[in-house]
Amino acid sequence: MPTAPAPHPQNTDELFQALQENDRRPYGRTRTVTAEELVDVAEQFAEPVPLVHALLELQEAYTYGSEPRKSPVVFARLLTLFDEQPDVFDERLRHLLFWRFKWVANALRALPEIPLASLRQWLTEMRDRYEKADLGLQPYYGQAYQLASHVGEDTTLAYELWAGRTRTRLSDCEACEICERALHHLAAGDDERALRTWEPVLAGQESCQEEPARSVSHALLPLLRTGRTDRARELHLTGYRSCRRNPSMSSEVGRHLEFCALTGNEARGVELLAENRSLFDEVDSPLELLSFLTGVEVLLQRVELVGHGELPAAGYAGRSWTVAGLRAEVRGRADDLAARFDARNGTAAHTDRRKARLDRAPLLDALELTLRTRSLDDVTPAAQVAAPAARAAAAVPDSLPELILRARVLDEQGHPDAQACWARLSTLVAARDYAHPDDPAVGPLVQLRADLLAHEASSAGEKDEFADAAALHEEAAALYGDAGLPGHAALARACALLPAAEIPAPGAADGAEAKVAALTAAHASAVRLHEETTGLAPFQEARLLRLRATALGLRLQTSGSEAHVAPVLAEADLLHTFATRHDLVGQISGALMLRASTYAISGDRPAAITEIDALLDRLKAHGPAWHLPRALGLRGRLQLLLQDAQTAHADLTEALRVAADWPAHAAGTARLHGDLAEACMHLGRPEEALRHLTRSAEVELRRGSRTDAYCAYSNAAQLSLDLGRVEDCIALLDSLLAEPDVAAGEMDDRLVAQLRLTRARALRAGEDLKVATAEFVALAAESAGWDDDPGSHVMIAAETAVLLGETGEFGRAREVADQVLVAHAQAPSYEQLSNCLRELARLQAKQQGPDGLADALALLADADRIADEARAAGHETHGRSLDTALAYEHGRVNAYAGEYEAALAALEKALALLGEPGRDDDRAGEWAECVRLAGAVEGLYLERPAPALARLDAAISRLTASGHTEETQPLISLAARLRDEE
């Protein structure tokens, strides 16, 4: 990474070095302030050339840092220097000077306080200077057209005068000119012609610093209007990433916000607006700001129109905003800017263009832009979201006494509609004016408060918030005791036992063993509570029996011990007998589910299938219907274990269908989507699996299980990367990493690190090597402190070292590789480390040739030592042996460095280690490649074609005889080339 320049370089060499380092920085305040300081330093040397370079760097920083008011001032100094000392400007500096006349023209257009006459005067100055320097005038006519387009008058003539002229060395790049021509056709209403014109840029054939991001932002709506929705989606993802948070591309950000608003993606638009909040204050170009604010207003207008005007919105710093409030502020500022430009230009062009954007109707009701499908309800703060409703059929009584009694009856049945009743009651009781009914059937307020605590405790347990769940159950038990309800109190205390047993024991050497002991104790306590409590209602006694069986079931799940199977089945039978006697259909189903799960855990899958089939028959005949999704889900998981993915897919699909009738938490919808994703992967349907992973994450997120949601999203991101959907992966992870709890460091740091690692890999796959390298380096530094997980540090640092090698930073790559060697001593990773060292050696020899040979051989020496360690440790590699791989790499490294004899000797050693492949040998491809490289070194570089041909012909015969004909093709091609050159 570039280091900060010295504040006062002591000589011109140091100044030029500082200018080069600053040039590598991203545009923004740091680069601009540094450029200003370097101009001050350059002035002290009293030499014109360093000052010219410093001024050029400063103007570039102002131009791309969106500070158009300062750019012309710097250029005026440059022009004065040129007029006074033209010999100071060599050919390159002269070219840059005349090129930047266009930058000044662009800057002046962006400032409404500059009179139109001054703009025209500047263009006249540009034309006169170009003519005097004997330069072609196409760039001048290009600027004249852009001014006409800006003003909104005489555009046709100005376009013809520009577009019909031959390009010169000072013309804008092809990509920028293509964009201007396309925008001309777009303004004329010809979407198809505009898109045809844009195609070389949109396809990546022409590009520059601003392109294709600028063209993409303009092309999004024409693509939608012409039915190219998939292309629009793809370009939105790539284009937005290229311009986000960039003050000089705020206009483009605004058009991406507009695109979201017009495609049913208001929630994504609100998310992107928050990500670009800094642009409200950082954009100093009035013209860019006008375009950005108009895009913001299109989004806010749409959000308000669909009923979310009170939603918090990210706006100007210093205060909190709602959508409606920010929209009013933005509208006032943008209207003022448009009016100022129109007053300056003497037309209504900017007001009219603004109105046209604001008047556009949505082009699509819904376009799935990212893997994370969100609605405006999903981005509404939790305090403002109504409690999740149950299915439409669930009616919540209006009468308070009836509501309380209804909630209790449903709760006794285990009915999922109870949740809506408890949620409503929770809101009512929390109100300051709540008045408890004076009704003996309802009971005292303390009982209702205990009910609500018990419901809250159950919800916490479902989210694995075990400590909270246990404490809340105990608190509910105390209140039930105060209410004179010993049965309720005993049940609440029993409910506290299971989450308490799930809390990891501090300092336990064996977590599983400690948990088994805790669950054994929890079961004993539950039995004791059951035996000591008299007067239990049937539903309470059944729940106690269910808790007893569940404790033993969790113990079996933890231990996997065969000795723990029978006790679970015995408790399940007790529950089944009791529930049958009292006709408690929900607990009968629960007992049968426990039996099926127990057989599944114990490995008796046929018995588990028999049990679950019997349960499904009973559920269809007697209910309860809300148990069907979980029962079908269990059957689907069992079919996966039996490797019948097709049947599993059918069961899980049916489970999701019936789950739609019930609240997601009750039906286990998130788990069903996750299991269905697994079934889809087994069936070779990864795209379908991806959809189910994201649906699973969305359900978890809505119920507040954020860790589970992020884990599911992490899996989805990795799968999308595996599928080559790089931009989808990056967009998903960008969205997750911007979440407030992630940004505030409240989420598990290892999970966040995994998300960042996947994102870094996606950036690398998308060839955004600069950003990818920065993220990898940061992760490698952080993971170095993971004393409990040195293996992960080895993995991350090894990837980092290779990436640094790919970008040519071999010094830093070696430093990171040395860190990997240290971590490897704590957590041996023979293959990963050997792969890293060999790849670094190959990259260095390939990029540096003979100059890099010594360092490359030093890396291979380390890899050789690792291979010795692996052999001594009895390590078995998953693929080719480390010795074989090392010999082959010695061959390549020496070949790159021109040491052909050493290369050939190493390759022959690799061939001897490999041995000739047999008919069913999966090493045939590797062996053939080694022969090919040996043949090339021997025949082409050592100019010994005869032995090389003999080697190749023998290998071709061997491969053909053993059935590996495909592997012979590269050898045949090389042999033909050698014979042609003889």
ZAMARGU-4260 file (C-alpha; in steps of 0.2 Angstrom, whole numbers, plus 5000, padded with zeros to 4 digits):
<rodrens>
0) 5000/5000/5000 | 5006/5018/4997 | 5014/5026/5012 | 5010/5044/5017 | 5021/5056/5009
5) 5033/5066/5019 | 5025/5083/5024 | 5039/5093/5017 | 5050/5083/5004 | 5067/5089/5005
10) 5071/5089/4986 | 5062/5087/4969 | 5066/5068/4969 | 5056/5066/4985 | 5042/5078/4978
15) 5040/5067/4963 | 5040/5051/4973 | 5026/5059/4984 | 5016/5064/4969 | 5017/5046/4963
20) 5011/5039/4979 | 4997/5052/4980 | 4992/5047/4962 | 4989/5029/4969 | 4976/5036/4982
25) 4957/5035/4978 | 4950/5052/4974 | 4943/5061/4990 | 4948/5073/5003 | 4964/5064/5008
30) 4971/5065/4991 | 4965/5082/4988 | 4973/5089/5004 | 4989/5080/5000 | 4989/5088/4983
35) 4987/5105/4990 | 5001/5103/5002 | 5013/5096/4988 | 5009/5112/4977 | 5015/5122/4992
40) 5031/5112/4993 | 5034/5113/4974 | 5033/5132/4975 | 5048/5132/4987 | 5060/5124/4975
45) 5058/5138/4962 | 5059/5126/4948 | 5044/5126/4935 | 5044/5108/4931 | 5040/5101/4948
50) 5027/5115/4950 | 5018/5110/4934 | 5017/5092/4939 | 5010/5097/4956 | 4997/5108/4949
55) 4992/5095/4937 | 4990/5083/4951 | 4980/5096/4961 | 4968/5099/4946 | 4965/5081/4944
60) 4961/5079/4962 | 4948/5094/4961 | 4941/5087/4945 | 4938/5069/4951 | 4934/5075/4969
65) 4919/5085/4963 | 4926/5102/4967 | 4923/5111/4950 | 4925/5129/4958 | 4944/5126/4961
70) 4949/5116/4945 | 4948/5132/4934 | 4959/5142/4946 | 4973/5129/4946 | 4972/5128/4927
75) 4973/5147/4925 | 4990/5145/4934 | 4996/5131/4922 | 4991/5141/4907 | 5000/5156/4914
80) 5016/5145/4916 | 5014/5139/4898 | 5012/5156/4891 | 5027/5163/4901 | 5039/5147/4899
85) 5032/5136/4885 | 5049/5127/4884 | 5045/5119/4902 | 5031/5109/4894 | 5038/5094/4885
90) 5026/5084/4873 | 5017/5075/4887 | 5014/5090/4898 | 5009/5100/4883 | 4996/5086/4878
95) 4989/5086/4896 | 4987/5105/4896 | 4977/5106/4880 | 4967/5090/4886 | 4962/5099/4901
100) 4954/5114/4892 | 4939/5102/4892 | 4940/5099/4911 | 4938/5118/4913 | 4923/5119/4901
105) 4915/5105/4911 | 4918/5113/4927 | 4911/5130/4922 | 4895/5122/4915 | 4893/5114/4932
110) 4892/5131/4941 | 4876/5141/4939 | 4884/5157/4945 | 4896/5157/4929 | 4887/5168/4916
115) 4883/5159/4899 | 4893/5172/4890 | 4908/5167/4901 | 4906/5149/4895 | 4905/5154/4877
120) 4920/5165/4880 | 4930/5150/4887 | 4925/5139/4872 | 4931/5153/4860 | 4948/5153/4870
125) 4949/5134/4868 | 4946/5136/4849 | 4959/5150/4847 | 4972/5140/4857 | 4969/5124/4847
130) 4970/5133/4831 | 4986/5142/4836 | 4994/5126/4841 | 4988/5118/4825 | 4977/5105/4834
135) 4961/5098/4826 | 4945/5106/4832 | 4934/5090/4835 | 4937/5092/4854 | 4931/5110/4853
140) 4915/5105/4844 | 4912/5091/4856 | 4912/5104/4870 | 4901/5116/4860 | 4889/5101/4858
145) 4889/5098/4877 | 4885/5116/4881 | 4871/5116/4868 | 4864/5100/4876 | 4866/5108/4893
150) 4857/5123/4888 | 4844/5114/4878 | 4845/5124/4862 | 4852/5121/4845 | 4857/5103/4849
155) 4854/5095/4832 | 4866/5107/4823 | 4879/5106/4837 | 4878/5087/4837 | 4881/5086/4818
160) 4896/5098/4819 | 4904/5087/4832 | 4899/5069/4828 | 4903/5071/4809 | 4921/5076/4812
165) 4937/5065/4813 | 4943/5061/4830 | 4960/5068/4836 | 4973/5064/4849 | 4964/5076/4861
170) 4946/5070/4858 | 4937/5062/4873 | 4940/5043/4874 | 4929/5032/4863 | 4919/5026/4878
175) 4915/5044/4883 | 4910/5049/4865 | 4899/5034/4863 | 4890/5039/4879 | 4887/5057/4872
180) 4880/5050/4856 | 4869/5038/4865 | 4862/5051/4876 | 4858/5062/4861 | 4848/5048/4854
185) 4840/5045/4871 | 4835/5063/4872 | 4827/5061/4855 | 4816/5047/4862 | 4825/5033/4852
190) 4829/5020/4865 | 4834/5006/4853 | 4847/5017/4844 | 4854/5023/4860 | 4856/5005/4866
195) 4864/5000/4850 | 4876/5015/4851 | 4880/5010/4869 | 4884/4992/4866 | 4903/4993/4865
200) 4903/5002/4882 | 4890/4991/4890 | 4899/4975/4884 | 4916/4981/4891 | 4924/4984/4874
205) 4927/5002/4878 | 4931/5009/4895 | 4939/5023/4905 | 4939/5030/4922 | 4921/5035/4921
210) 4915/5022/4909 | 4906/5010/4909 | 4898/5016/4925 | 4891/5032/4918 | 4884/5024/4903
215) 4876/5010/4913 | 4867/5022/4924 | 4859/5031/4909 | 4855/5014/4900 | 4845/5006/4914
220) 4828/5013/4910 | 4830/5011/4891 | 4834/4993/4894 | 4818/4991/4905 | 4807/5000/4892
225) 4814/4989/4878 | 4810/4973/4889 | 4829/4969/4893 | 4825/4967/4911 | 4839/4954/4915
230) 4852/4965/4907 | 4846/4980/4917 | 4847/4970/4933 | 4865/4964/4929 | 4871/4981/4924
235) 4863/4989/4940 | 4873/4977/4951 | 4890/4980/4942 | 4887/4999/4938 | 4881/5003/4956
240) 4897/4995/4964 | 4908/5006/4952 | 4900/5023/4958 | 4894/5021/4976 | 4900/5033/4988
245) 4910/5042/4975 | 4907/5061/4975 | 4912/5063/4957 | 4899/5050/4952 | 4884/5056/4963
250) 4874/5059/4947 | 4876/5040/4943 | 4871/5035/4960 | 4855/5046/4959 | 4850/5036/4943
255) 4853/5019/4952 | 4841/5026/4966 | 4828/5030/4952 | 4830/5013/4945 | 4826/5005/4961
260) 4811/5016/4964 | 4804/5012/4947 | 4806/4993/4948 | 4797/4989/4965 | 4814/4990/4974
265) 4810/5004/4986 | 4818/4995/5000 | 4834/4992/4991 | 4834/5011/4986 | 4832/5016/5004
270) 4847/5005/5008 | 4858/5012/4994 | 4853/5030/5000 | 4859/5026/5017 | 4876/5019/5010
275) 4878/5036/5000 | 4872/5048/5014 | 4889/5056/5013 | 4886/5063/4996 | 4873/5075/5002
280) 4888/5085/5010 | 4903/5080/4999 | 4897/5084/4982 | 4902/5102/4978 | 4897/5102/4960
285) 4879/5110/4958 | 4876/5101/4942 | 4880/5084/4949 | 4871/5088/4965 | 4855/5093/4955
290) 4855/5076/4946 | 4859/5066/4962 | 4845/5075/4972 | 4833/5072/4958 | 4836/5054/4959
295) 4834/5054/4978 | 4818/5063/4976 | 4811/5050/4964 | 4815/5037/4976 | 4808/5046/4991
300) 4792/5051/4982 | 4789/5033/4977 | 4792/5027/4995 | 4780/5041/5002 | 4767/5036/4989
305) 4766/5018/4994 | 4762/5023/5012 | 4779/5024/5021 | 4782/5043/5022 | 4786/5041/5041
310) 4800/5028/5038 | 4817/5035/5044 | 4828/5040/5029 | 4847/5044/5028 | 4849/5062/5023
315) 4859/5078/5027 | 4870/5076/5043 | 4865/5084/5059 | 4847/5079/5061 | 4836/5064/5059
320) 4825/5063/5044 | 4809/5054/5039 | 4806/5050/5021 | 4793/5064/5020 | 4804/5077/5028
325) 4819/5073/5018 | 4809/5073/5002 | 4803/5091/5006 | 4820/5096/5009 | 4827/5088/4994
330) 4813/5095/4983 | 4817/5113/4989 | 4835/5112/4986 | 4834/5103/4969 | 4820/5116/4963
335) 4832/5130/4967 | 4847/5122/4958 | 4836/5119/4943 | 4830/5137/4943 | 4847/5144/4945
340) 4854/5134/4930 | 4838/5139/4919 | 4840/5157/4924 | 4859/5157/4919 | 4855/5148/4902
345) 4839/5157/4898 | 4829/5141/4895 | 4818/5129/4905 | 4828/5114/4901 | 4833/5108/4918
350) 4816/5111/4926 | 4808/5101/4912 | 4821/5087/4914 | 4818/5086/4932 | 4799/5086/4930
355) 4801/5072/4917 | 4810/5061/4929 | 4798/5064/4944 | 4783/5061/4933 | 4789/5044/4927
360) 4777/5030/4932 | 4785/5013/4938 | 4791/5003/4924 | 4789/4986/4933 | 4779/4981/4948
365) 4793/4970/4954 | 4811/4966/4948 | 4821/4955/4959 | 4838/4965/4959 | 4847/4955/4972
370) 4847/4939/4982 | 4841/4948/4997 | 4823/4952/4993 | 4816/4965/5005 | 4801/4976/5007
375) 4799/4992/5015 | 4792/4983/5030 | 4809/4974/5032 | 4818/4991/5033 | 4806/4998/5046
380) 4813/4999/5063 | 4807/4985/5074 | 4798/4997/5086 | 4787/5003/5071 | 4783/4985/5064
385) 4766/4978/5070 | 4768/4961/5078 | 4768/4947/5065 | 4751/4942/5061 | 4746/4924/5060
390) 4737/4917/5045 | 4722/4926/5039 | 4710/4914/5047 | 4716/4919/5064 | 4704/4932/5072
395) 4710/4941/5087 | 4695/4945/5098 | 4691/4964/5102 | 4685/4961/5119 | 4699/4961/5132
400) 4692/4947/5143 | 4688/4936/5128 | 4706/4940/5121 | 4714/4934/5137 | 4704/4918/5138
405) 4706/4915/5120 | 4725/4916/5121 | 4726/4904/5136 | 4715/4891/5127 | 4725/4892/5111
410) 4741/4891/5122 | 4735/4875/5131 | 4732/4867/5114 | 4749/4873/5107 | 4740/4882/5093
415) 4751/4894/5083 | 4737/4907/5083 | 4740/4910/5101 | 4755/4921/5096 | 4744/4934/5088
420) 4734/4935/5104 | 4749/4936/5115 | 4757/4949/5104 | 4741/4960/5105 | 4740/4958/5124
425) 4758/4962/5126 | 4755/4979/5117 | 4739/4982/5127 | 4747/4978/5144 | 4762/4989/5141
430) 4751/5004/5137 | 4750/5017/5152 | 4731/5018/5152 | 4729/4999/5153 | 4715/4993/5164
435) 4714/4975/5169 | 4697/4967/5168 | 4688/4964/5185 | 4683/4947/5179 | 4685/4931/5190
440) 4687/4920/5174 | 4701/4931/5168 | 4711/4931/5185 | 4722/4944/5192 | 4734/4955/5182
445) 4749/4946/5190 | 4743/4930/5181 | 4742/4939/5164 | 4760/4946/5167 | 4766/4929/5171
450) 4758/4922/5155 | 4766/4936/5145 | 4783/4932/5152 | 4781/4914/5149 | 4777/4918/5130
455) 4792/4929/5129 | 4803/4916/5137 | 4797/4903/5124 | 4801/4915/5110 | 4819/4918/5117
460) 4822/4900/5118 | 4817/4898/5100 | 4830/4910/5095 | 4843/4901/5106 | 4844/4915/5118
465) 4845/4902/5132 | 4850/4913/5147 | 4836/4926/5144 | 4824/4911/5141 | 4829/4903/5158
470) 4828/4919/5167 | 4811/4924/5160 | 4803/4907/5164 | 4809/4908/5182 | 4802/4926/5183
475) 4786/4919/5176 | 4786/4905/5189 | 4788/4918/5203 | 4773/4928/5197 | 4762/4912/5195
480) 4767/4908/5213 | 4761/4926/5218 | 4745/4922/5209 | 4742/4906/5218 | 4744/4895/5203
485) 4756/4881/5209 | 4753/4870/5193 | 4758/4885/5182 | 4773/4889/5193 | 4779/4871/5192
490) 4778/4871/5173 | 4787/4887/5171 | 4801/4881/5182 | 4802/4865/5172 | 4802/4876/5156
495) 4817/4885/5163 | 4827/4869/5165 | 4830/4865/5146 | 4837/4882/5141 | 4848/4883/5157
500) 4855/4866/5152 | 4860/4873/5135 | 4870/4887/5142 | 4889/4882/5140 | 4897/4878/5157
505) 4911/4890/5160 | 4928/4882/5160 | 4922/4865/5155 | 4936/4855/5146 | 4923/4845/5137
510) 4908/4855/5132 | 4898/4840/5125 | 4901/4830/5141 | 4896/4845/5152 | 4880/4847/5142
515) 4875/4829/5144 | 4877/4830/5162 | 4867/4846/5163 | 4853/4838/5153 | 4853/4823/5164
520) 4851/4834/5179 | 4837/4844/5170 | 4828/4828/5167 | 4829/4823/5185 | 4823/4840/5191
525) 4809/4839/5179 | 4804/4822/5186 | 4805/4829/5203 | 4794/4844/5199 | 4782/4832/5191
530) 4781/4821/5206 | 4780/4834/5219 | 4767/4845/5211 | 4749/4840/5214 | 4733/4846/5206
535) 4741/4848/5189 | 4729/4850/5174 | 4730/4837/5161 | 4738/4849/5148 | 4751/4854/5162
540) 4755/4836/5166 | 4757/4832/5147 | 4769/4847/5145 | 4779/4841/5160 | 4780/4824/5152
545) 4785/4832/5135 | 4799/4842/5144 | 4805/4826/5152 | 4806/4817/5135 | 4814/4832/5127
550) 4828/4833/5139 | 4832/4815/5136 | 4831/4818/5117 | 4843/4832/5118 | 4855/4822/5128
555) 4854/4808/5115 | 4857/4821/5101 | 4872/4827/5111 | 4880/4811/5116 | 4875/4799/5102
560) 4876/4785/5115 | 4866/4770/5111 | 4863/4768/5130 | 4853/4785/5129 | 4840/4778/5116
565) 4829/4768/5127 | 4826/4781/5140 | 4820/4793/5127 | 4808/4780/5120 | 4801/4776/5137
570) 4797/4794/5141 | 4789/4796/5124 | 4778/4781/5127 | 4773/4788/5144 | 4768/4804/5136
575) 4759/4795/5122 | 4749/4785/5134 | 4744/4800/5145 | 4740/4811/5130 | 4729/4797/5122
580) 4720/4795/5139 | 4716/4813/5139 | 4713/4815/5121 | 4727/4829/5119 | 4730/4828/5100
585) 4745/4840/5100 | 4754/4830/5113 | 4750/4813/5105 | 4758/4820/5089 | 4773/4827/5099
590) 4776/4809/5107 | 4776/4801/5090 | 4787/4815/5083 | 4799/4811/5097 | 4799/4793/5094
595) 4803/4796/5075 | 4817/4808/5079 | 4825/4796/5092 | 4825/4782/5079 | 4833/4794/5066
600) 4847/4800/5079 | 4850/4782/5084 | 4853/4777/5065 | 4838/4766/5063 | 4831/4776/5048
605) 4819/4763/5042 | 4811/4763/5059 | 4811/4782/5059 | 4802/4782/5042 | 4789/4770/5048
610) 4786/4781/5064 | 4784/4797/5054 | 4773/4789/5041 | 4761/4783/5055 | 4762/4801/5062
615) 4758/4808/5045 | 4743/4797/5043 | 4736/4802/5060 | 4739/4820/5057 | 4729/4820/5041
620) 4715/4810/5050 | 4715/4819/5067 | 4726/4834/5067 | 4733/4845/5073 | 4735/4852/5056
625) 4749/4864/5061 | 4760/4849/5065 | 4760/4843/5047 | 4774/4855/5041 | 4786/4849/5054
630) 4782/4831/5052 | 4784/4832/5033 | 4800/4841/5036 | 4807/4827/5047 | 4802/4814/5034
635) 4811/4825/5020 | 4827/4825/5031 | 4826/4807/5034 | 4825/4804/5015 | 4840/4815/5013
640) 4849/4803/5025 | 4843/4788/5015 | 4850/4797/4999 | 4833/4798/4991 | 4834/4817/4986
645) 4820/4816/4974 | 4807/4810/4988 | 4815/4822/5000 | 4812/4836/4988 | 4794/4831/4986
650) 4791/4830/5005 | 4799/4846/5009 | 4790/4855/4995 | 4773/4848/5002 | 4779/4854/5019
655) 4782/4872/5013 | 4765/4871/5004 | 4755/4867/5020 | 4766/4878/5030 | 4759/4893/5021
660) 4743/4891/5032 | 4753/4894/5048 | 4765/4907/5055 | 4783/4904/5049 | 4790/4901/5067
665) 4776/4888/5071 | 4779/4879/5054 | 4798/4879/5055 | 4798/4887/5038 | 4816/4893/5039
670) 4822/4875/5042 | 4811/4869/5028 | 4819/4881/5015 | 4836/4876/5021 | 4833/4857/5020
675) 4825/4860/5003 | 4841/4869/4997 | 4851/4854/5002 | 4839/4842/4992 | 4841/4854/4977
680) 4860/4853/4978 | 4859/4834/4978 | 4848/4835/4963 | 4859/4846/4954 | 4848/4861/4955
685) 4859/4874/4962 | 4849/4890/4956 | 4834/4883/4965 | 4844/4879/4981 | 4850/4897/4981
690) 4832/4903/4981 | 4828/4892/4996 | 4844/4898/5005 | 4839/4916/5004 | 4821/4912/5008
695) 4827/4903/5024 | 4838/4918/5029 | 4823/4930/5026 | 4812/4920/5037 | 4825/4920/5051
700) 4828/4938/5049 | 4810/4942/5051 | 4808/4932/5067 | 4824/4941/5074 | 4836/4926/5073
705) 4849/4937/5065 | 4864/4925/5068 | 4855/4910/5059 | 4849/4922/5045 | 4867/4928/5042
710) 4873/4910/5042 | 4860/4906/5029 | 4865/4922/5019 | 4883/4917/5020 | 4879/4900/5013
715) 4869/4908/4999 | 4883/4920/4995 | 4896/4906/4994 | 4884/4896/4982 | 4881/4912/4971
720) 4900/4913/4970 | 4902/4895/4965 | 4889/4898/4952 | 4899/4912/4945 | 4886/4925/4950
725) 4899/4936/4956 | 4890/4953/4957 | 4875/4944/4965 | 4887/4938/4979 | 4895/4955/4981
730) 4878/4964/4982 | 4871/4952/4995 | 4887/4954/5006 | 4888/4973/5004 | 4870/4973/5010
735) 4873/4962/5025 | 4889/4971/5030 | 4880/4987/5030 | 4868/4981/5043 | 4868/4992/5059
740) 4872/4978/5071 | 4887/4972/5059 | 4894/4990/5057 | 4892/4992/5076 | 4902/4976/5080
745) 4887/4968/5088 | 4887/4952/5077 | 4899/4938/5080 | 4916/4943/5074 | 4920/4926/5066
750) 4903/4926/5056 | 4907/4944/5050 | 4924/4938/5045 | 4917/4924/5035 | 4906/4936/5026
755) 4920/4948/5022 | 4931/4933/5016 | 4918/4927/5004 | 4916/4945/4998 | 4935/4947/4996
760) 4935/4931/4986 | 4921/4937/4975 | 4930/4954/4972 | 4945/4944/4966 | 4934/4933/4955
765) 4927/4949/4948 | 4945/4955/4945 | 4943/4970/4957 | 4960/4965/4963 | 4964/4982/4972
770) 4949/4981/4983 | 4951/4962/4985 | 4969/4964/4991 | 4965/4977/5003 | 4951/4966/5011
775) 4962/4951/5011 | 4977/4960/5020 | 4965/4967/5033 | 4958/4950/5036 | 4975/4942/5037
780) 4980/4955/5050 | 4964/4952/5061 | 4965/4933/5060 | 4983/4933/5066 | 4975/4937/5083
785) 4964/4922/5083 | 4974/4911/5095 | 4960/4899/5096 | 4959/4896/5078 | 4976/4897/5070
790) 4970/4886/5055 | 4959/4899/5049 | 4973/4912/5049 | 4984/4900/5039 | 4970/4899/5026
795) 4967/4918/5025 | 4985/4923/5025 | 4989/4910/5012 | 4976/4917/5000 | 4982/4934/5004
800) 5000/4930/5000 | 4995/4923/4983 | 4984/4938/4979 | 4998/4950/4983 | 5009/4939/4971
805) 4996/4941/4958 | 4997/4960/4959 | 5016/4959/4959 | 5019/4964/4977 | 5031/4950/4981
810) 5040/4959/4995 | 5023/4960/5005 | 5018/4943/4999 | 5034/4935/5006 | 5030/4944/5023
815) 5013/4937/5023 | 5020/4920/5018 | 5032/4921/5033 | 5017/4924/5044 | 5009/4908/5037
820) 5024/4898/5041 | 5023/4904/5059 | 5005/4900/5061 | 5008/4883/5052 | 5019/4878/5067
825) 5003/4880/5078 | 4991/4872/5066 | 4999/4862/5053 | 4992/4865/5036 | 5004/4856/5025
830) 4995/4856/5008 | 4988/4874/5010 | 5005/4881/5014 | 5014/4871/5001 | 5002/4876/4988
835) 5004/4895/4993 | 5023/4894/4993 | 5023/4885/4976 | 5011/4897/4968 | 5021/4912/4974
840) 5037/4905/4967 | 5028/4902/4950 | 5021/4919/4950 | 5037/4928/4954 | 5047/4918/4941
845) 5034/4921/4928 | 5033/4940/4931 | 5051/4943/4934 | 5060/4930/4924 | 5078/4927/4929
850) 5078/4942/4941 | 5065/4933/4952 | 5073/4916/4951 | 5083/4917/4968 | 5067/4922/4978
855) 5057/4909/4969 | 5069/4895/4973 | 5069/4901/4991 | 5050/4899/4992 | 5052/4882/4984
860) 5065/4878/4997 | 5052/4882/5011 | 5040/4871/5002 | 5052/4857/5001 | 5055/4858/5020
865) 5036/4858/5022 | 5035/4842/5012 | 5048/4834/5023 | 5038/4839/5038 | 5022/4831/5031
870) 5031/4815/5027 | 5038/4814/5044 | 5021/4817/5052 | 5013/4803/5041 | 5002/4816/5032
875) 4992/4809/5018 | 4988/4822/5004 | 4971/4823/4996 | 4978/4825/4978 | 4995/4823/4971
880) 5010/4821/4983 | 5019/4836/4989 | 5035/4830/4982 | 5028/4827/4965 | 5020/4845/4965
885) 5036/4852/4971 | 5046/4844/4957 | 5034/4850/4944 | 5035/4868/4951 | 5054/4867/4950
890) 5052/4863/4932 | 5040/4878/4928 | 5050/4890/4939 | 5066/4886/4930 | 5058/4887/4913
895) 5051/4904/4917 | 5069/4910/4922 | 5077/4902/4907 | 5086/4888/4916 | 5080/4875/4904
900) 5092/4861/4909 | 5087/4862/4927 | 5069/4863/4922 | 5070/4847/4912 | 5079/4838/4926
905) 5065/4843/4938 | 5051/4838/4926 | 5059/4821/4923 | 5059/4819/4942 | 5041/4824/4943
910) 5037/4811/4930 | 5047/4797/4939 | 5037/4801/4955 | 5020/4801/4946 | 5023/4785/4937
915) 5015/4781/4920 | 4996/4781/4922 | 4985/4765/4920 | 4968/4763/4913 | 4958/4770/4928
920) 4971/4782/4934 | 4965/4799/4938 | 4982/4806/4937 | 4983/4804/4918 | 4980/4823/4915
925) 4993/4828/4927 | 5005/4816/4919 | 5001/4822/4902 | 5004/4840/4906 | 5021/4836/4914
930) 5026/4827/4898 | 5020/4841/4888 | 5030/4854/4897 | 5045/4843/4897 | 5043/4841/4878
935) 5042/4860/4876 | 5057/4863/4886 | 5067/4850/4878 | 5061/4852/4860 | 5058/4871/4859
940) 5070/4880/4871 | 5084/4867/4872 | 5082/4864/4853 | 5083/4845/4855 | 5067/4840/4845
945) 5072/4822/4842 | 5072/4816/4860 | 5057/4828/4863 | 5047/4819/4849 | 5052/4802/4856
950) 5046/4807/4873 | 5029/4814/4866 | 5026/4799/4854 | 5029/4787/4868 | 5017/4796/4880
955) 5004/4797/4866 | 5005/4779/4864 | 5004/4775/4882 | 4989/4787/4885 | 4980/4780/4870
960) 4983/4762/4875 | 4976/4765/4893 | 4960/4774/4886 | 4965/4792/4890 | 4963/4799/4872
965) 4957/4816/4877 | 4973/4819/4887 | 4984/4816/4871 | 4977/4831/4861 | 4990/4844/4868
970) 5004/4832/4866 | 4999/4828/4848 | 4998/4847/4845 | 5015/4850/4852 | 5023/4835/4842
975) 5015/4842/4826 | 5023/4859/4830 | 5040/4852/4833 | 5040/4842/4816 | 5035/4858/4807
980) 5050/4867/4814 | 5062/4853/4810
</rodrens>
